[in-house]
Amino acid sequence: MKCKLVKIVLTMFLMLSTLSVIVPLSKAQSLPETLDQYVSDLKKNPNDNALHEKIIKLAQTMSPAPAIPEEARKHYVKGLALFKDAKTPDDQVQVIDEFKQAIFNAPWWQAAYYNLYYTYKTFGKYTEAIAELKLYQLFKLSNAEVRSLQDTIYVLEARAEKEAYVSVKIENQVWMAKNLGTTNFNDGTAIPLVTDNGTWAGLTTPAYCWYNNNEANNKSTYGALYNWYTVNTGKLCPAGWHVPTLADWITLTTYLGGDAIAGGKLKETGIAHWTPPNTGATNETGFTALPGGSHDNDGIFRGFGMFGYWWSATVHDATYSYFRNMPYNVSAVQYGTGFSSKQNGFSVRCIRDY
């Protein structure tokens, strides 16, 4: 009986030992497939930092490490070469595009993330630099490196806060040079954050959200999306600024040659944020319009990377208010009928009081 028990125990031990070997191998064999799936998802939404994080973390568990495709190396080397001679805003956008393309083709490549961060920092794009540096921190670094990088993030945050209300003068108007991202009214009271799509669709009171409810990815670059009830409080912009009226928008586009061509002069150049072809974009005004999309009155997020929508403070009737829209595939400032449901969530650009 004792001998029989020993044999049973030994058999169970061997079975468990075999399982302990088979399971990790099975997992290891699935890692490349998982990575391929993440990369495929990322190609559909290259600005999804959560996917970038998953890819970086997964790639570091793989042995051998994923290879760097030749296409990624090509863009990386081009970015290094262009960086040395970058002088104009268009030059800077081209450098950024090359490093972003390197990451697009090899989103596990540590050096590409670092160089994109360094490029953003050098060109004074501090919020973007912070986002890339946080991704770079996910790689295997020494404790001293992690500490140094965190201190760098604090410095960049201070610079970003200082430049939060950078402005641009266009003829006799002074506009903020980026979308509003405040979560408080100018009297200090909080604007309600609404993340439930069904609740958003039924609102008739002030609220804001981040596109796809993703603050980490979208706040610093695209700002928040506000319904028009938030605009109508008159307390959304900082003291000395206001949400532009329809007349303010018309003054702007008229000065720039009319609606048909004004959008190109207002849109950020390149495809770092805009879907190709980003028709007619010159950003000669420095307005740097970005495609932050919308959160519509049916609760669905739409248009990210393709369309930018901005409220005016001018009401049309009990249901609708005026807005402006810039698409990726034309040079125009568009608006269709000119007005949209007050329940929609659009971006806001503040203009200085006269």
TORPA-728052 format. One record per residue: x, y, z of N, C-alpha, C in turn. Coordinates in steps of 0.05 Angstrom, whole numbers, padded with zeros to 5 digits, always signed. Layout:
// residues N
XYZXYZXYZ;...
//
This chain:
// residues 354
+00017-00024+00000+00000+00000+00000+00017+00025+00000;+00038+00024+00016+00057+00047+00018+00070+00051-00009;+00078+00029-00022+00092+00031-00048+00073+00043-00069;+00047+00034-00067+00027+00044-00086+00023+00074-00083;+00022+00083-00057+00018+00111-00051+00041+00128-00062;+00065+00118-00059+00089+00132-00069+00087+00135-00099;+00078+00113-00113+00076+00115-00142+00055+00136-00151;+00033+00137-00136+00012+00156-00142+00022+00185-00139;+00036+00190-00116+00047+00216-00110+00067+00224-00131;+00084+00204-00139+00105+00209-00159+00092+00216-00186;+00071+00201-00193+00057+00206-00218+00045+00234-00218;+00032+00242-00196+00020+00268-00194+00041+00290-00196;+00064+00285-00183+00086+00304-00184+00096+00309-00213;+00099+00286-00227+00108+00288-00255+00088+00303-00272;+00062+00298-00267+00041+00311-00282+00042+00342-00277;+00045+00349-00252+00046+00377-00245+00071+00390-00256;+00093+00376-00256+00118+00386-00267+00115+00391-00296;+00102+00372-00310+00098+00375-00338+00081+00400-00344;+00059+00403-00328+00042+00426-00332+00057+00452-00328;+00074+00453-00308+00088+00477-00301+00107+00485-00324;+00115+00466-00340+00131+00472-00363+00114+00481-00387;+00092+00466-00391+00076+00471-00414+00062+00498-00414;+00051+00506-00391+00036+00531-00389+00052+00556-00397;+00076+00560-00385+00091+00583-00393+00098+00583-00423;+00105+00559-00434+00111+00558-00462+00087+00566-00479;+00063+00557-00471+00039+00564-00485+00035+00594-00485;+00040+00606-00461+00037+00635-00458+00057+00649-00476;+00083+00639-00475+00104+00652-00490+00098+00652-00520;+00086+00630-00529+00080+00627-00557+00058+00647-00566;+00041+00655-00547+00019+00673-00554+00027+00702-00553;+00050+00708-00542+00058+00736-00539+00060+00751-00565;+00074+00739-00585+00075+00753-00611+00048+00759-00623;+00029+00740-00620+00002+00743-00631-00012+00766-00616;-00008+00767-00590-00020+00789-00574-00009+00815-00582;+00018+00816-00586+00031+00841-00595+00020+00850-00622;+00017+00831-00640+00007+00837-00667-00021+00850-00665;-00038+00839-00647-00065+00849-00643-00064+00877-00632;-00047+00882-00612-00045+00909-00601-00036+00929-00622;-00016+00921-00638-00005+00939-00659-00027+00944-00679;-00042+00924-00687-00064+00928-00706-00085+00948-00695;-00091+00945-00669-00110+00964-00657-00099+00992-00656;-00073+00994-00651-00060+01020-00649-00060+01035-00676;-00057+01020-00697-00057+01032-00724-00084+01045-00730;-00105+01036-00717-00132+01048-00720-00134+01073-00703;-00119+01075-00682-00120+01098-00664-00093+01103-00652;-00075+01115-00669-00047+01118-00661-00042+01136-00637;-00063+01151-00629-00060+01169-00606-00069+01157-00579;-00075+01131-00580-00085+01117-00556-00061+01109-00538;-00056+01125-00518-00033+01120-00501-00036+01095-00484;-00061+01087-00479-00065+01062-00464-00055+01038-00480;-00059+01039-00506-00048+01017-00523-00018+01019-00525;-00007+01043-00526+00022+01046-00526+00034+01033-00500;+00021+01038-00478+00030+01026-00453+00030+00996-00454;+00008+00984-00464+00006+00955-00465+00028+00943-00482;+00033+00956-00505+00054+00946-00523+00081+00948-00511;+00087+00970-00498+00114+00973-00486+00118+00952-00464;+00098+00949-00448+00101+00929-00426+00103+00901-00436;+00086+00894-00456+00087+00867-00467+00113+00861-00481;+00123+00880-00497+00148+00876-00512+00171+00870-00494;+00171+00882-00470+00193+00877-00451+00193+00850-00438;+00171+00835-00441+00170+00808-00431+00178+00787-00452;+00182+00796-00476+00187+00777-00498+00217+00772-00502;+00223+00747-00508+00251+00740-00514+00250+00720-00537;+00263+00728-00559+00277+00753-00563+00258+00777-00566;+00269+00801-00562+00254+00825-00564+00244+00828-00593;+00222+00841-00597+00212+00846-00625+00232+00862-00641;+00235+00854-00666+00254+00868-00684+00244+00895-00691;+00262+00913-00698+00255+00940-00708+00252+00939-00738;+00228+00943-00749+00224+00942-00778+00241+00964-00792;+00249+00958-00817+00265+00977-00832+00250+01003-00837;+00224+01002-00840+00208+01026-00844+00210+01045-00820;+00210+01033-00796+00213+01049-00771+00241+01062-00770;+00261+01046-00777+00289+01057-00777+00291+01081-00797;+00278+01078-00820+00280+01099-00840+00269+01125-00829;+00245+01124-00817+00233+01149-00806+00250+01159-00783;+00260+01142-00767+00277+01150-00743+00301+01165-00753;+00315+01155-00772+00340+01168-00782+00333+01194-00796;+00311+01195-00811+00302+01220-00823+00296+01241-00802;+00283+01232-00780+00277+01251-00759+00302+01263-00746;+00323+01246-00742+00348+01256-00731+00361+01276-00750;+00360+01270-00776+00372+01288-00795+00358+01315-00797;+00331+01314-00797+00315+01338-00800+00316+01355-00774;+00319+01342-00752+00320+01356-00726+00343+01377-00726;+00366+01370-00737+00389+01387-00737+00384+01414-00751;+00367+01413-00772+00363+01437-00788+00336+01450-00784;+00320+01440-00765+00293+01451-00761+00294+01479-00750;+00281+01498-00765+00281+01526-00757+00253+01537-00756;+00236+01529-00775+00209+01540-00776+00189+01521-00763;+00164+01531-00757+00144+01513-00746+00138+01489-00765;+00139+01493-00791+00135+01471-00810+00157+01451-00808;+00182+01460-00804+00204+01442-00801+00200+01425-00776;+00191+01438-00755+00186+01423-00729+00165+01402-00732;+00143+01409-00746+00122+01389-00751+00132+01365-00766;+00150+01370-00786+00161+01348-00802+00178+01330-00785;+00194+01341-00767+00211+01325-00749+00193+01307-00731;+00173+01320-00720+00154+01306-00702+00140+01283-00717;+00132+01289-00742+00118+01269-00758+00136+01244-00763;+00162+01249-00768+00181+01227-00773+00184+01209-00748;+00187+01221-00725+00190+01205-00701+00164+01191-00694;+00141+01204-00699+00116+01191-00695+00112+01167-00714;+00121+01170-00738+00120+01148-00757+00138+01125-00749;+00161+01132-00737+00179+01111-00727+00165+01095-00705;+00151+01109-00687+00136+01095-00666+00113+01080-00677;+00100+01092-00697+00077+01079-00710+00084+01051-00721;+00109+01050-00732+00118+01024-00744+00132+01006-00724;+00140+01017-00701+00153+01001-00680+00147+01012-00653;+00122+01009-00644+00113+01022-00619+00125+01011-00594;+00145+00993-00596+00159+00983-00573+00188+00993-00572;+00194+01012-00590+00222+01021-00593+00229+01044-00574;+00245+01038-00554+00251+01057-00533+00264+01083-00544;+00283+01081-00561+00297+01104-00571+00278+01123-00586;+00259+01113-00600+00240+01130-00615+00223+01147-00596;+00214+01135-00574+00199+01150-00554+00216+01172-00541;+00241+01165-00535+00258+01185-00523+00262+01209-00542;+00268+01203-00567+00273+01225-00586+00248+01241-00592;+00225+01229-00591+00201+01245-00595+00197+01263-00571;+00201+01253-00547+00199+01269-00522+00219+01293-00525;+00244+01287-00532+00265+01307-00533+00258+01329-00554;+00247+01320-00576+00239+01338-00597+00217+01357-00587;+00197+01346-00575+00175+01362-00564+00186+01383-00544;+00203+01374-00526+00215+01391-00506+00231+01414-00519;+00247+01407-00538+00264+01427-00551+00247+01448-00566;+00225+01439-00577+00207+01458-00592+00187+01472-00575;+00189+01468-00548+00171+01482-00530+00144+01471-00528;+00139+01446-00537+00113+01433-00534+00113+01416-00509;+00110+01429-00486+00116+01416-00461+00095+01395-00453;+00070+01400-00459+00050+01380-00451+00053+01354-00467;+00060+01357-00493+00065+01333-00509+00090+01319-00500;+00111+01335-00492+00135+01323-00482+00130+01306-00457;+00113+01316-00440+00106+01302-00415+00094+01275-00422;+00075+01275-00440+00062+01250-00448+00081+01229-00458;+00100+01238-00475+00120+01219-00486+00139+01209-00465;+00147+01227-00447+00165+01220-00426+00153+01200-00406;+00127+01202-00402+00114+01183-00385+00113+01155-00398;+00111+01154-00424+00113+01129-00438+00141+01117-00437;+00160+01135-00440+00188+01126-00439+00195+01115-00411;+00183+01125-00390+00187+01115-00363+00179+01086-00360;+00163+01076-00378+00153+01048-00376+00175+01028-00383;+00196+01037-00396+00218+01019-00403+00235+01013-00378;+00251+00993-00380+00268+00985-00358+00290+01005-00354;+00289+01020-00332+00308+01041-00326+00318+01037-00298;+00341+01049-00292+00352+01048-00265+00336+01066-00247;+00338+01062-00221+00323+01080-00202+00332+01109-00205;+00358+01113-00210+00368+01140-00213+00355+01153-00238;+00353+01138-00260+00341+01148-00284+00311+01155-00280;+00297+01138-00266+00269+01142-00261+00265+01168-00244;+00282+01172-00224+00281+01195-00207+00287+01221-00224;+00307+01220-00241+00314+01243-00257+00292+01250-00277;+00280+01229-00289+00258+01234-00308+00234+01246-00294;+00228+01237-00270+00205+01248-00256+00209+01277-00249;+00234+01284-00241+00240+01312-00236+00237+01329-00262;+00245+01317-00284+00242+01331-00310+00213+01336-00316;+00196+01317-00310+00167+01320-00314+00156+01343-00297;+00166+01346-00272+00157+01368-00256+00164+01395-00268;+00189+01396-00279+00197+01421-00293+00180+01427-00317;+00175+01406-00333+00159+01410-00357+00130+01418-00350;+00119+01407-00328+00093+01415-00320+00091+01444-00312;+00112+01454-00299+00113+01482-00291+00114+01500-00316;+00129+01492-00336+00131+01507-00361+00104+01506-00376;+00091+01483-00376+00065+01480-00389+00044+01498-00376;+00044+01498-00350+00024+01515-00336+00029+01545-00342;+00054+01552-00344+00061+01580-00350+00050+01589-00377;+00050+01570-00396+00043+01576-00423+00014+01567-00430;-00001+01561-00409-00028+01551-00413-00046+01570-00430;-00041+01596-00427-00057+01615-00441-00041+01631-00461;-00024+01617-00475-00009+01629-00497-00029+01639-00518;-00025+01663-00528-00045+01675-00546-00032+01681-00573;-00049+01686-00592-00040+01694-00619-00058+01717-00628;-00045+01738-00640-00060+01761-00650-00065+01758-00680;-00090+01760-00688-00098+01758-00716-00113+01783-00722;-00101+01801-00738-00112+01828-00743-00117+01841-00716;-00141+01849-00709-00147+01863-00684-00157+01845-00662;-00157+01819-00667-00167+01800-00647-00144+01785-00634;-00147+01778-00609-00127+01762-00595-00142+01737-00585;-00133+01714-00596-00145+01688-00590-00125+01671-00573;-00136+01654-00557-00119+01634-00544-00108+01615-00566;-00084+01606-00563-00070+01590-00583-00075+01560-00579;-00093+01553-00560-00100+01525-00557-00128+01523-00546;-00140+01499-00548-00167+01495-00538-00168+01496-00508;-00190+01506-00497-00194+01508-00468-00196+01480-00456;-00183+01477-00433-00184+01451-00419-00192+01454-00390;-00203+01477-00382-00209+01481-00354-00231+01463-00344;-00230+01455-00319-00251+01439-00307-00267+01455-00286;-00261+01482-00285-00274+01499-00266-00283+01525-00280;-00306+01536-00271-00314+01562-00280-00294+01583-00269;-00295+01607-00280-00276+01627-00271-00282+01638-00243;-00304+01629-00231-00309+01637-00203-00299+01615-00184;-00286+01594-00195-00275+01573-00178-00293+01548-00175;-00318+01551-00182-00336+01528-00179-00331+01507-00201;-00335+01482-00194-00328+01460-00212-00350+01457-00234;-00341+01451-00258-00359+01444-00280-00364+01414-00277;-00389+01405-00278-00394+01376-00275-00382+01360-00298;-00367+01339-00290-00356+01320-00309-00376+01298-00313;-00384+01293-00338-00404+01273-00343-00391+01252-00362;-00389+01228-00353-00376+01207-00369-00396+01186-00379;-00420+01186-00369-00440+01167-00379-00453+01178-00404;-00452+01163-00426-00462+01173-00452-00492+01178-00452;-00507+01161-00438-00535+01165-00437-00543+01190-00422;-00529+01195-00400-00534+01219-00384-00527+01244-00400;-00504+01243-00415-00496+01265-00431-00518+01273-00451;-00529+01253-00464-00549+01257-00485-00573+01272-00475;-00580+01270-00449-00604+01283-00439-00600+01309-00424;-00575+01319-00424-00569+01342-00407-00581+01368-00418;-00590+01385-00400-00597+01413-00406-00583+01431-00386;-00562+01422-00374-00547+01437-00354-00517+01435-00361;-00500+01452-00350-00471+01452-00358-00457+01426-00352;-00439+01418-00370-00423+01394-00366-00399+01394-00386;-00379+01379-00379-00356+01375-00398-00348+01346-00397;-00332+01338-00417-00320+01311-00417-00294+01313-00433;-00280+01291-00433-00256+01288-00451-00264+01268-00473;-00253+01272-00496-00260+01254-00518-00256+01225-00510;-00276+01208-00514-00275+01180-00506-00270+01176-00477;-00276+01197-00461-00272+01197-00432-00243+01191-00425;-00225+01199-00442-00196+01193-00438-00181+01219-00433;-00180+01227-00408-00166+01251-00400-00136+01250-00405;-00124+01227-00399-00095+01224-00401-00085+01229-00430;-00100+01219-00449-00092+01222-00477-00099+01249-00489;-00120+01261-00480-00132+01283-00495-00131+01311-00482;-00128+01312-00456-00130+01338-00443-00109+01358-00452;-00084+01350-00451-00063+01370-00456-00062+01379-00485;-00070+01362-00504-00068+01369-00532-00094+01381-00543;-00116+01368-00537-00141+01376-00550-00160+01392-00532;-00155+01392-00506-00173+01406-00488-00198+01390-00483;-00218+01402-00470-00243+01389-00462-00264+01394-00483;-00286+01378-00481-00310+01383-00497-00332+01392-00478;-00344+01415-00485-00364+01428-00467-00391+01429-00482;-00413+01424-00468-00438+01429-00481-00444+01459-00480;-00464+01468-00495-00468+01497-00497-00479+01509-00472;-00491+01493-00455-00502+01503-00429-00478+01513-00412;-00455+01501-00415-00431+01510-00401-00422+01536-00412;-00422+01539-00438-00415+01564-00451-00433+01587-00442;-00459+01581-00440-00479+01601-00434-00478+01613-00406;-00462+01600-00389-00459+01612-00362-00445+01638-00362;-00428+01643-00383-00412+01667-00384-00388+01666-00366;-00383+01642-00353-00362+01640-00334-00341+01619-00343;-00341+01611-00368-00323+01589-00377-00295+01599-00381;-00292+01621-00395-00265+01632-00401-00254+01647-00377;-00227+01650-00375-00216+01666-00353-00224+01695-00355;-00221+01709-00333-00228+01737-00332-00212+01752-00354;-00225+01770-00368-00212+01784-00390-00215+01770-00417;-00228+01747-00417-00232+01731-00442-00261+01723-00443;-00270+01716-00467-00298+01706-00470-00299+01686-00493;-00320+01669-00492-00325+01651-00514-00333+01668-00538;-00320+01664-00562-00326+01682-00584-00355+01681-00593;-00366+01704-00600-00393+01705-00611-00392+01697-00641;-00415+01694-00653-00416+01689-00682-00402+01711-00697;-00406+01736-00688-00394+01759-00700-00364+01758-00699;-00353+01748-00676-00324+01745-00673-00313+01725-00694;-00327+01703-00697-00318+01683-00717-00320+01694-00746;-00341+01709-00752-00343+01720-00778-00321+01741-00784;-00315+01757-00764-00293+01776-00766-00267+01761-00773;-00262+01739-00759-00237+01724-00763-00236+01713-00791;-00256+01699-00800-00255+01685-00826-00256+01706-00849;-00270+01728-00845-00270+01749-00866-00242+01760-00870;-00228+01766-00848-00201+01776-00850-00182+01757-00864;-00187+01731-00861-00170+01710-00873-00178+01703-00901;-00197+01718-00913-00203+01714-00941-00229+01700-00946;-00244+01695-00925-00270+01681-00928-00270+01653-00918;-00294+01642-00914-00297+01615-00903-00283+01594-00920;-00282+01597-00946-00273+01576-00964-00243+01570-00960;-00228+01590-00951-00199+01585-00948-00188+01590-00920;-00205+01601-00902-00196+01608-00876-00187+01584-00859;-00200+01561-00863-00193+01538-00847-00164+01529-00850;-00154+01530-00875-00126+01522-00880-00107+01540-00865;-00114+01566-00863-00096+01585-00849-00097+01582-00819;-00117+01567-00809-00121+01564-00780-00112+01536-00771;-00111+01516-00788-00105+01489-00780-00075+01484-00776;-00069+01468-00756-00041+01459-00752-00033+01443-00777;-00008+01447-00785+00002+01433-00809+00010+01404-00802;+00014+01388-00823+00023+01361-00819+00001+01342-00810;+00009+01317-00804-00010+01296-00797-00004+01285-00769;+00010+01300-00753+00015+01291-00726-00011+01287-00711;-00030+01304-00717-00056+01303-00703-00079+01300-00723;-00076+01312-00747-00097+01311-00767-00095+01286-00784;-00118+01275-00792-00119+01254-00812-00110+01264-00839;-00094+01250-00854-00086+01259-00881-00111+01262-00898;-00112+01281-00917-00089+01297-00926-00085+01324-00911;-00103+01330-00892-00103+01356-00879-00101+01379-00899;-00120+01380-00916-00120+01397-00940-00117+01426-00933;-00098+01439-00947-00094+01468-00946-00082+01479-00921;-00074+01462-00902-00064+01471-00876-00037+01486-00879;-00037+01511-00870-00012+01526-00868-00006+01537-00840;-00027+01540-00824-00025+01551-00797-00010+01577-00797;-00013+01593-00818+00001+01618-00820-00007+01638-00799;-00030+01633-00786-00040+01651-00765-00029+01644-00738;-00019+01619-00735-00010+01609-00709-00034+01600-00691;-00058+01598-00703-00082+01590-00688-00080+01560-00680;-00068+01544-00696-00063+01515-00691-00088+01500-00684;-00108+01502-00702-00133+01487-00698-00128+01457-00699;-00139+01442-00680-00136+01413-00678-00163+01399-00680;-00162+01374-00690-00187+01359-00694-00196+01343-00669;-00207+01357-00650-00215+01345-00624-00240+01329-00624;-00254+01329-00647-00279+01314-00649-00302+01326-00633;-00322+01310-00628-00346+01320-00613-00358+01297-00597;-00375+01305-00577-00391+01286-00562-00420+01295-00567;-00433+01280-00585-00459+01289-00595-00482+01284-00577;-00505+01295-00584-00528+01294-00567-00542+01267-00567;-00531+01248-00581-00539+01220-00578-00521+01204-00560;-00501+01218-00549-00482+01205-00530-00458+01193-00543;-00456+01195-00570-00434+01182-00584-00411+01202-00590;-00386+01193-00586-00363+01209-00593-00358+01205-00623;-00352+01227-00637-00347+01226-00666-00325+01246-00675;-00312+01238-00697-00296+01257-00712-00268+01263-00703;-00258+01248-00682-00232+01253-00672-00211+01249-00694;-00192+01268-00697-00171+01267-00717-00180+01276-00744;-00206+01280-00748-00217+01288-00774-00231+01315-00774;-00243+01322-00751-00258+01347-00750-00253+01361-00723;-00252+01387-00725-00252+01404-00701-00277+01420-00701;-00290+01421-00678-00315+01437-00675-00311+01457-00652;-00320+01482-00656-00317+01502-00636-00343+01517-00632;-00351+01521-00607-00375+01536-00601-00372+01566-00606;-00394+01579-00612-00396+01608-00609-00415+01612-00585;-00415+01637-00575-00432+01643-00552-00460+01652-00561;-00464+01652-00587-00489+01663-00598-00510+01641-00601;-00533+01647-00589-00556+01628-00590-00572+01631-00615;-00582+01608-00625-00600+01609-00648-00629+01609-00639;-00636+01589-00623-00663+01588-00612-00662+01571-00586;-00684+01561-00578-00685+01546-00552-00669+01519-00554;-00665+01509-00577-00652+01483-00581-00624+01484-00592;-00618+01505-00608-00593+01506-00623-00577+01531-00618;-00550+01528-00621-00532+01551-00620-00512+01549-00642;-00498+01572-00648-00480+01573-00671-00453+01561-00664;-00439+01550-00684-00413+01538-00681-00397+01541-00707;-00372+01532-00706-00355+01530-00730-00341+01503-00730;-00334+01494-00755-00323+01467-00758-00301+01469-00779;-00278+01455-00774-00257+01453-00793-00251+01423-00798;-00253+01414-00824-00249+01386-00830-00220+01381-00840;-00214+01355-00842-00187+01346-00850-00183+01347-00881;-00205+01348-00896-00203+01344-00925-00211+01368-00942;-00215+01391-00929-00219+01416-00944-00205+01439-00929;-00203+01461-00943-00190+01485-00931-00209+01504-00917;-00235+01497-00918-00255+01515-00909-00261+01514-00879;-00272+01536-00869-00286+01535-00844-00315+01530-00850;-00326+01508-00840-00353+01500-00848-00372+01502-00824;-00398+01502-00830-00417+01504-00809-00445+01494-00817;-00448+01485-00842-00474+01475-00851-00495+01496-00847;-00515+01490-00831-00536+01509-00825-00526+01532-00807;-00503+01527-00794-00492+01547-00777-00497+01542-00748;-00516+01525-00742-00522+01520-00713-00524+01490-00708;-00522+01484-00682-00521+01456-00673-00535+01453-00646;-00542+01428-00639-00556+01423-00614-00539+01432-00591;-00552+01446-00572-00537+01455-00548-00526+01433-00531;-00537+01408-00536-00527+01385-00520-00501+01373-00530;-00493+01382-00554-00468+01371-00565-00444+01382-00549;-00423+01365-00548-00398+01373-00535-00378+01381-00556;-00370+01407-00556-00351+01418-00575-00327+01430-00560;-00306+01436-00574-00283+01450-00563-00290+01480-00560;-00274+01494-00545-00277+01522-00540-00250+01536-00543;-00250+01558-00559-00227+01576-00560-00236+01603-00548;-00222+01613-00529-00229+01639-00518-00216+01661-00534;-00229+01684-00534-00219+01708-00547-00218+01731-00526;-00198+01747-00528-00194+01768-00508-00216+01790-00511;-00225+01800-00488-00245+01822-00488-00233+01846-00502;-00249+01861-00515-00240+01886-00529-00234+01907-00509;
//
